[in-house]
Amino acid sequence: MSKMLQEYVETLKSQGKIIKAIVIGRFALVRTKNNLKLVYEVNRNNQTIIDEVNVTKEDIASIYLITVEYLNNNQETNQLIP
């Protein structure tokens, strides 16, 4: 689990900006009052930053299906993702 991301999420929770969050590794799925967000840690220009993108339930379902396909050891998918 990313300590930086965990601290970021905990700070937003303590400020009341996050209703619920699930943090796994460098990614977090965050529910706010108005949105569902995928928050992630990324390295840019030799700096680690936290970025986010608004997502829908359909987006999350799509990410899940892509992940399941990859983990099912599909040879085509494994060639696409190292």
Biopython code that builds the backbone (N, CA, C, O; Angstrom):
import numpy as np
from Bio.PDB.StructureBuilder import StructureBuilder

atoms = [
    (1, "MET", "N", (0.849, -1.173, 0.000)),
    (1, "MET", "CA", (0.000, 0.000, 0.000)),
    (1, "MET", "C", (0.898, 1.240, 0.000)),
    (1, "MET", "O", (1.905, 1.292, 0.705)),
    (2, "SER", "N", (0.523, 2.210, -0.783)),
    (2, "SER", "CA", (1.273, 3.456, -0.873)),
    (2, "SER", "C", (1.002, 4.326, 0.350)),
    (2, "SER", "O", (-0.135, 4.717, 0.615)),
    (3, "LYS", "N", (2.057, 4.614, 1.078)),
    (3, "LYS", "CA", (1.898, 5.445, 2.274)),
    (3, "LYS", "C", (1.427, 6.847, 1.895)),
    (3, "LYS", "O", (0.588, 7.429, 2.582)),
    (4, "MET", "N", (1.964, 7.385, 0.806)),
    (4, "MET", "CA", (1.589, 8.731, 0.374)),
    (4, "MET", "C", (0.104, 8.792, 0.013)),
    (4, "MET", "O", (-0.598, 9.718, 0.419)),
    (5, "LEU", "N", (-0.368, 7.812, -0.743)),
    (5, "LEU", "CA", (-1.776, 7.778, -1.134)),
    (5, "LEU", "C", (-2.665, 7.572, 0.090)),
    (5, "LEU", "O", (-3.703, 8.220, 0.221)),
    (6, "GLN", "N", (-2.262, 6.678, 0.979)),
    (6, "GLN", "CA", (-3.033, 6.422, 2.194)),
    (6, "GLN", "C", (-3.166, 7.696, 3.030)),
    (6, "GLN", "O", (-4.248, 8.005, 3.528)),
    (7, "GLU", "N", (-2.075, 8.425, 3.180)),
    (7, "GLU", "CA", (-2.108, 9.679, 3.945)),
    (7, "GLU", "C", (-3.003, 10.715, 3.273)),
    (7, "GLU", "O", (-3.734, 11.438, 3.950)),
    (8, "TYR", "N", (-2.950, 10.790, 1.947)),
    (8, "TYR", "CA", (-3.791, 11.723, 1.187)),
    (8, "TYR", "C", (-5.268, 11.420, 1.423)),
    (8, "TYR", "O", (-6.058, 12.321, 1.703)),
    (9, "VAL", "N", (-5.631, 10.148, 1.308)),
    (9, "VAL", "CA", (-7.020, 9.736, 1.504)),
    (9, "VAL", "C", (-7.459, 10.001, 2.938)),
    (9, "VAL", "O", (-8.560, 10.504, 3.163)),
    (10, "GLU", "N", (-6.621, 9.672, 3.901)),
    (10, "GLU", "CA", (-6.966, 9.900, 5.309)),
    (10, "GLU", "C", (-7.153, 11.389, 5.605)),
    (10, "GLU", "O", (-8.036, 11.761, 6.378)),
    (11, "THR", "N", (-6.329, 12.239, 4.995)),
    (11, "THR", "CA", (-6.471, 13.687, 5.178)),
    (11, "THR", "C", (-7.817, 14.163, 4.643)),
    (11, "THR", "O", (-8.515, 14.928, 5.307)),
    (12, "LEU", "N", (-8.181, 13.709, 3.441)),
    (12, "LEU", "CA", (-9.467, 14.107, 2.863)),
    (12, "LEU", "C", (-10.639, 13.571, 3.682)),
    (12, "LEU", "O", (-11.664, 14.240, 3.819)),
    (13, "LYS", "N", (-10.486, 12.359, 4.228)),
    (13, "LYS", "CA", (-11.529, 11.800, 5.098)),
    (13, "LYS", "C", (-11.709, 12.671, 6.333)),
    (13, "LYS", "O", (-12.836, 12.984, 6.718)),
    (14, "SER", "N", (-10.603, 13.062, 6.951)),
    (14, "SER", "CA", (-10.682, 13.866, 8.177)),
    (14, "SER", "C", (-11.273, 15.250, 7.910)),
    (14, "SER", "O", (-11.817, 15.878, 8.818)),
    (15, "GLN", "N", (-11.170, 15.723, 6.675)),
    (15, "GLN", "CA", (-11.757, 17.007, 6.291)),
    (15, "GLN", "C", (-13.218, 16.861, 5.866)),
    (15, "GLN", "O", (-13.880, 17.850, 5.553)),
    (16, "GLY", "N", (-13.716, 15.624, 5.857)),
    (16, "GLY", "CA", (-15.103, 15.376, 5.487)),
    (16, "GLY", "C", (-15.372, 15.397, 3.995)),
    (16, "GLY", "O", (-16.527, 15.468, 3.574)),
    (17, "LYS", "N", (-14.314, 15.334, 3.185)),
    (17, "LYS", "CA", (-14.473, 15.391, 1.729)),
    (17, "LYS", "C", (-14.724, 14.018, 1.114)),
    (17, "LYS", "O", (-15.181, 13.920, -0.025)),
    (18, "ILE", "N", (-14.427, 12.959, 1.866)),
    (18, "ILE", "CA", (-14.603, 11.591, 1.376)),
    (18, "ILE", "C", (-15.597, 10.868, 2.272)),
    (18, "ILE", "O", (-15.489, 10.898, 3.498)),
    (19, "ILE", "N", (-16.565, 10.220, 1.638)),
    (19, "ILE", "CA", (-17.535, 9.412, 2.374)),
    (19, "ILE", "C", (-16.953, 8.032, 2.648)),
    (19, "ILE", "O", (-17.045, 7.517, 3.763)),
    (20, "LYS", "N", (-16.348, 7.432, 1.608)),
    (20, "LYS", "CA", (-15.782, 6.092, 1.741)),
    (20, "LYS", "C", (-14.645, 5.946, 0.748)),
    (20, "LYS", "O", (-14.675, 6.532, -0.334)),
    (21, "ALA", "N", (-13.637, 5.158, 1.122)),
    (21, "ALA", "CA", (-12.511, 4.919, 0.224)),
    (21, "ALA", "C", (-12.001, 3.503, 0.396)),
    (21, "ALA", "O", (-11.978, 2.959, 1.501)),
    (22, "ILE", "N", (-11.595, 2.923, -0.709)),
    (22, "ILE", "CA", (-10.927, 1.623, -0.710)),
    (22, "ILE", "C", (-9.559, 1.865, -1.332)),
    (22, "ILE", "O", (-9.463, 2.277, -2.488)),
    (23, "VAL", "N", (-8.502, 1.611, -0.569)),
    (23, "VAL", "CA", (-7.142, 1.837, -1.054)),
    (23, "VAL", "C", (-6.450, 0.494, -1.197)),
    (23, "VAL", "O", (-6.380, -0.292, -0.253)),
    (24, "ILE", "N", (-5.933, 0.245, -2.407)),
    (24, "ILE", "CA", (-5.167, -0.973, -2.668)),
    (24, "ILE", "C", (-3.957, -0.572, -3.505)),
    (24, "ILE", "O", (-4.096, -0.095, -4.631)),
    (25, "GLY", "N", (-2.776, -0.772, -2.943)),
    (25, "GLY", "CA", (-1.559, -0.419, -3.671)),
    (25, "GLY", "C", (-1.502, 1.063, -3.972)),
    (25, "GLY", "O", (-1.630, 1.900, -3.079)),
    (26, "ARG", "N", (-1.307, 1.377, -5.255)),
    (26, "ARG", "CA", (-1.205, 2.776, -5.675)),
    (26, "ARG", "C", (-2.532, 3.344, -6.150)),
    (26, "ARG", "O", (-2.565, 4.420, -6.747)),
    (27, "PHE", "N", (-3.614, 2.644, -5.898)),
    (27, "PHE", "CA", (-4.931, 3.069, -6.376)),
    (27, "PHE", "C", (-5.930, 3.144, -5.230)),
    (27, "PHE", "O", (-5.839, 2.403, -4.251)),
    (28, "ALA", "N", (-6.889, 4.060, -5.376)),
    (28, "ALA", "CA", (-7.983, 4.161, -4.409)),
    (28, "ALA", "C", (-9.263, 4.459, -5.170)),
    (28, "ALA", "O", (-9.276, 5.266, -6.099)),
    (29, "LEU", "N", (-10.325, 3.804, -4.766)),
    (29, "LEU", "CA", (-11.653, 4.121, -5.268)),
    (29, "LEU", "C", (-12.314, 4.936, -4.167)),
    (29, "LEU", "O", (-12.465, 4.467, -3.039)),
    (30, "VAL", "N", (-12.710, 6.164, -4.505)),
    (30, "VAL", "CA", (-13.159, 7.127, -3.506)),
    (30, "VAL", "C", (-14.564, 7.603, -3.832)),
    (30, "VAL", "O", (-14.850, 7.998, -4.962)),
    (31, "ARG", "N", (-15.443, 7.562, -2.832)),
    (31, "ARG", "CA", (-16.803, 8.099, -2.962)),
    (31, "ARG", "C", (-16.835, 9.434, -2.236)),
    (31, "ARG", "O", (-16.558, 9.510, -1.039)),
    (32, "THR", "N", (-17.180, 10.493, -2.978)),
    (32, "THR", "CA", (-17.386, 11.808, -2.377)),
    (32, "THR", "C", (-18.886, 12.062, -2.354)),
    (32, "THR", "O", (-19.672, 11.190, -2.725)),
    (33, "LYS", "N", (-19.279, 13.239, -1.925)),
    (33, "LYS", "CA", (-20.707, 13.559, -1.899)),
    (33, "LYS", "C", (-21.309, 13.581, -3.297)),
    (33, "LYS", "O", (-22.483, 13.257, -3.477)),
    (34, "ASN", "N", (-20.508, 13.963, -4.286)),
    (34, "ASN", "CA", (-21.032, 14.130, -5.640)),
    (34, "ASN", "C", (-20.474, 13.171, -6.678)),
    (34, "ASN", "O", (-21.080, 12.991, -7.735)),
    (35, "ASN", "N", (-19.334, 12.551, -6.404)),
    (35, "ASN", "CA", (-18.638, 11.783, -7.431)),
    (35, "ASN", "C", (-18.089, 10.463, -6.914)),
    (35, "ASN", "O", (-18.012, 10.209, -5.712)),
    (36, "LEU", "N", (-17.716, 9.646, -7.873)),
    (36, "LEU", "CA", (-16.920, 8.453, -7.638)),
    (36, "LEU", "C", (-15.614, 8.709, -8.379)),
    (36, "LEU", "O", (-15.629, 9.055, -9.560)),
    (37, "LYS", "N", (-14.481, 8.541, -7.693)),
    (37, "LYS", "CA", (-13.194, 8.869, -8.300)),
    (37, "LYS", "C", (-12.221, 7.715, -8.166)),
    (37, "LYS", "O", (-12.232, 6.978, -7.180)),
    (38, "LEU", "N", (-11.385, 7.577, -9.172)),
    (38, "LEU", "CA", (-10.235, 6.697, -9.095)),
    (38, "LEU", "C", (-9.049, 7.613, -8.812)),
    (38, "LEU", "O", (-8.685, 8.448, -9.639)),
    (39, "VAL", "N", (-8.458, 7.448, -7.644)),
    (39, "VAL", "CA", (-7.325, 8.268, -7.221)),
    (39, "VAL", "C", (-6.098, 7.368, -7.283)),
    (39, "VAL", "O", (-6.143, 6.214, -6.856)),
    (40, "TYR", "N", (-5.004, 7.901, -7.818)),
    (40, "TYR", "CA", (-3.832, 7.058, -7.997)),
    (40, "TYR", "C", (-2.546, 7.850, -7.819)),
    (40, "TYR", "O", (-2.506, 9.073, -7.956)),
    (41, "GLU", "N", (-1.507, 7.100, -7.509)),
    (41, "GLU", "CA", (-0.174, 7.665, -7.342)),
    (41, "GLU", "C", (0.597, 7.421, -8.632)),
    (41, "GLU", "O", (0.586, 6.314, -9.170)),
    (42, "VAL", "N", (1.266, 8.459, -9.125)),
    (42, "VAL", "CA", (2.010, 8.338, -10.379)),
    (42, "VAL", "C", (3.311, 9.133, -10.271)),
    (42, "VAL", "O", (3.379, 10.138, -9.564)),
    (43, "ASN", "N", (4.333, 8.673, -10.976)),
    (43, "ASN", "CA", (5.605, 9.390, -11.019)),
    (43, "ASN", "C", (5.657, 10.239, -12.281)),
    (43, "ASN", "O", (5.510, 9.729, -13.391)),
    (44, "ARG", "N", (5.867, 11.539, -12.098)),
    (44, "ARG", "CA", (6.009, 12.468, -13.228)),
    (44, "ARG", "C", (7.198, 13.374, -12.953)),
    (44, "ARG", "O", (7.300, 13.984, -11.889)),
    (45, "ASN", "N", (8.089, 13.450, -13.921)),
    (45, "ASN", "CA", (9.265, 14.326, -13.789)),
    (45, "ASN", "C", (10.009, 14.080, -12.481)),
    (45, "ASN", "O", (10.362, 15.018, -11.767)),
    (46, "ASN", "N", (10.239, 12.816, -12.184)),
    (46, "ASN", "CA", (10.961, 12.404, -10.977)),
    (46, "ASN", "C", (10.282, 12.828, -9.678)),
    (46, "ASN", "O", (10.931, 12.919, -8.636)),
    (47, "GLN", "N", (8.974, 13.086, -9.740)),
    (47, "GLN", "CA", (8.212, 13.404, -8.535)),
    (47, "GLN", "C", (7.012, 12.475, -8.450)),
    (47, "GLN", "O", (6.385, 12.163, -9.463)),
    (48, "THR", "N", (6.698, 12.040, -7.252)),
    (48, "THR", "CA", (5.502, 11.244, -7.037)),
    (48, "THR", "C", (4.362, 12.191, -6.720)),
    (48, "THR", "O", (4.445, 13.000, -5.795)),
    (49, "ILE", "N", (3.282, 12.078, -7.508)),
    (49, "ILE", "CA", (2.117, 12.932, -7.282)),
    (49, "ILE", "C", (0.870, 12.068, -7.174)),
    (49, "ILE", "O", (0.867, 10.904, -7.573)),
    (50, "ILE", "N", (-0.177, 12.652, -6.632)),
    (50, "ILE", "CA", (-1.480, 12.006, -6.554)),
    (50, "ILE", "C", (-2.360, 12.655, -7.615)),
    (50, "ILE", "O", (-2.461, 13.880, -7.678)),
    (51, "ASP", "N", (-2.990, 11.841, -8.440)),
    (51, "ASP", "CA", (-3.890, 12.352, -9.467)),
    (51, "ASP", "C", (-5.211, 11.611, -9.333)),
    (51, "ASP", "O", (-5.296, 10.605, -8.629)),
    (52, "GLU", "N", (-6.233, 12.105, -10.004)),
    (52, "GLU", "CA", (-7.545, 11.466, -9.904)),
    (52, "GLU", "C", (-8.329, 11.664, -11.186)),
    (52, "GLU", "O", (-8.078, 12.590, -11.958)),
    (53, "VAL", "N", (-9.276, 10.779, -11.389)),
    (53, "VAL", "CA", (-10.181, 10.872, -12.529)),
    (53, "VAL", "C", (-11.573, 10.478, -12.046)),
    (53, "VAL", "O", (-11.728, 9.516, -11.293)),
    (54, "ASN", "N", (-12.578, 11.224, -12.481)),
    (54, "ASN", "CA", (-13.956, 10.853, -12.163)),
    (54, "ASN", "C", (-14.311, 9.601, -12.946)),
    (54, "ASN", "O", (-13.971, 9.483, -14.123)),
    (55, "VAL", "N", (-14.990, 8.670, -12.300)),
    (55, "VAL", "CA", (-15.404, 7.429, -12.954)),
    (55, "VAL", "C", (-16.869, 7.152, -12.640)),
    (55, "VAL", "O", (-17.457, 7.736, -11.729)),
    (56, "THR", "N", (-17.431, 6.246, -13.422)),
    (56, "THR", "CA", (-18.799, 5.791, -13.192)),
    (56, "THR", "C", (-18.745, 4.338, -12.737)),
    (56, "THR", "O", (-17.690, 3.704, -12.774)),
    (57, "LYS", "N", (-19.876, 3.826, -12.315)),
    (57, "LYS", "CA", (-19.938, 2.402, -11.964)),
    (57, "LYS", "C", (-19.620, 1.545, -13.180)),
    (57, "LYS", "O", (-19.019, 0.479, -13.056)),
    (58, "GLU", "N", (-20.026, 2.014, -14.355)),
    (58, "GLU", "CA", (-19.745, 1.284, -15.593)),
    (58, "GLU", "C", (-18.239, 1.248, -15.874)),
    (58, "GLU", "O", (-17.717, 0.233, -16.334)),
    (59, "ASP", "N", (-17.542, 2.355, -15.596)),
    (59, "ASP", "CA", (-16.085, 2.381, -15.757)),
    (59, "ASP", "C", (-15.429, 1.354, -14.844)),
    (59, "ASP", "O", (-14.526, 0.628, -15.261)),
    (60, "ILE", "N", (-15.884, 1.297, -13.605)),
    (60, "ILE", "CA", (-15.320, 0.348, -12.641)),
    (60, "ILE", "C", (-15.584, -1.083, -13.095)),
    (60, "ILE", "O", (-14.711, -1.943, -12.978)),
    (61, "ALA", "N", (-16.782, -1.342, -13.610)),
    (61, "ALA", "CA", (-17.102, -2.675, -14.125)),
    (61, "ALA", "C", (-16.186, -3.023, -15.293)),
    (61, "ALA", "O", (-15.737, -4.164, -15.405)),
    (62, "SER", "N", (-15.906, -2.066, -16.153)),
    (62, "SER", "CA", (-15.016, -2.299, -17.291)),
    (62, "SER", "C", (-13.601, -2.617, -16.824)),
    (62, "SER", "O", (-12.966, -3.536, -17.340)),
    (63, "ILE", "N", (-13.109, -1.859, -15.849)),
    (63, "ILE", "CA", (-11.776, -2.123, -15.302)),
    (63, "ILE", "C", (-11.732, -3.520, -14.695)),
    (63, "ILE", "O", (-10.748, -4.240, -14.863)),
    (64, "TYR", "N", (-12.778, -3.898, -14.001)),
    (64, "TYR", "CA", (-12.860, -5.234, -13.401)),
    (64, "TYR", "C", (-12.777, -6.313, -14.478)),
    (64, "TYR", "O", (-12.022, -7.276, -14.342)),
    (65, "LEU", "N", (-13.553, -6.150, -15.541)),
    (65, "LEU", "CA", (-13.564, -7.152, -16.611)),
    (65, "LEU", "C", (-12.207, -7.255, -17.306)),
    (65, "LEU", "O", (-11.755, -8.351, -17.635)),
    (66, "ILE", "N", (-11.567, -6.122, -17.525)),
    (66, "ILE", "CA", (-10.228, -6.138, -18.124)),
    (66, "ILE", "C", (-9.257, -6.874, -17.210)),
    (66, "ILE", "O", (-8.439, -7.664, -17.683)),
    (67, "THR", "N", (-9.340, -6.625, -15.918)),
    (67, "THR", "CA", (-8.463, -7.275, -14.947)),
    (67, "THR", "C", (-8.694, -8.777, -14.916)),
    (67, "THR", "O", (-7.737, -9.552, -14.910)),
    (68, "VAL", "N", (-9.947, -9.194, -14.896)),
    (68, "VAL", "CA", (-10.269, -10.623, -14.887)),
    (68, "VAL", "C", (-9.730, -11.285, -16.146)),
    (68, "VAL", "O", (-9.166, -12.378, -16.086)),
    (69, "GLU", "N", (-9.900, -10.630, -17.277)),
    (69, "GLU", "CA", (-9.391, -11.178, -18.539)),
    (69, "GLU", "C", (-7.875, -11.348, -18.477)),
    (69, "GLU", "O", (-7.343, -12.378, -18.892)),
    (70, "TYR", "N", (-7.200, -10.359, -17.968)),
    (70, "TYR", "CA", (-5.744, -10.433, -17.843)),
    (70, "TYR", "C", (-5.326, -11.560, -16.898)),
    (70, "TYR", "O", (-4.419, -12.333, -17.207)),
    (71, "LEU", "N", (-5.981, -11.647, -15.764)),
    (71, "LEU", "CA", (-5.617, -12.654, -14.770)),
    (71, "LEU", "C", (-5.991, -14.069, -15.184)),
    (71, "LEU", "O", (-5.444, -15.035, -14.652)),
    (72, "ASN", "N", (-6.908, -14.201, -16.116)),
    (72, "ASN", "CA", (-7.276, -15.524, -16.612)),
    (72, "ASN", "C", (-6.209, -16.107, -17.521)),
    (72, "ASN", "O", (-6.397, -17.171, -18.112)),
    (73, "ASN", "N", (-5.090, -15.405, -17.631)),
    (73, "ASN", "CA", (-3.948, -15.904, -18.375)),
    (73, "ASN", "C", (-4.219, -16.009, -19.864)),
    (73, "ASN", "O", (-3.678, -16.885, -20.539)),
    (74, "ASN", "N", (-5.047, -15.130, -20.370)),
    (74, "ASN", "CA", (-5.314, -15.077, -21.796)),
    (74, "ASN", "C", (-4.038, -14.648, -22.501)),
    (74, "ASN", "O", (-3.486, -13.588, -22.203)),
    (75, "GLN", "N", (-3.572, -15.458, -23.423)),
    (75, "GLN", "CA", (-2.292, -15.216, -24.071)),
    (75, "GLN", "C", (-2.263, -13.871, -24.798)),
    (75, "GLN", "O", (-1.257, -13.164, -24.738)),
    (76, "GLU", "N", (-3.344, -13.509, -25.481)),
    (76, "GLU", "CA", (-3.408, -12.229, -26.189)),
    (76, "GLU", "C", (-3.251, -11.063, -25.219)),
    (76, "GLU", "O", (-2.472, -10.143, -25.468)),
    (77, "THR", "N", (-3.982, -11.102, -24.127)),
    (77, "THR", "CA", (-3.932, -10.020, -23.149)),
    (77, "THR", "C", (-2.555, -9.938, -22.514)),
    (77, "THR", "O", (-2.037, -8.842, -22.303)),
    (78, "ASN", "N", (-1.953, -11.082, -22.206)),
    (78, "ASN", "CA", (-0.638, -11.083, -21.581)),
    (78, "ASN", "C", (0.415, -10.468, -22.488)),
    (78, "ASN", "O", (1.400, -9.915, -21.998)),
    (79, "GLN", "N", (0.229, -10.551, -23.794)),
    (79, "GLN", "CA", (1.168, -9.921, -24.712)),
    (79, "GLN", "C", (1.000, -8.407, -24.704)),
    (79, "GLN", "O", (1.952, -7.679, -24.986)),
    (80, "LEU", "N", (-0.198, -7.925, -24.385)),
    (80, "LEU", "CA", (-0.446, -6.488, -24.368)),
    (80, "LEU", "C", (0.084, -5.828, -23.110)),
    (80, "LEU", "O", (0.531, -4.682, -23.149)),
    (81, "ILE", "N", (0.037, -6.539, -21.996)),
    (81, "ILE", "CA", (0.413, -5.957, -20.707)),
    (81, "ILE", "C", (1.573, -6.757, -20.122)),
    (81, "ILE", "O", (1.434, -7.950, -19.851)),
    (82, "PRO", "N", (2.715, -6.100, -19.928)),
    (82, "PRO", "CA", (3.879, -6.840, -19.391)),
    (82, "PRO", "C", (3.683, -7.275, -17.955)),
    (82, "PRO", "O", (4.569, -7.901, -17.373)),
]
sb = StructureBuilder()
sb.init_structure("model")
sb.init_model(0)
sb.init_chain("A")
sb.init_seg("    ")
for serial, (resi, resn, name, xyz) in enumerate(atoms, 1):
    if name == "N":
        sb.init_residue(resn, " ", resi, " ")
    sb.init_atom(name, np.array(xyz, "f"), 0.0, 1.0, " ", f" {name:<3s}", serial, name[0])
structure = sb.get_structure()
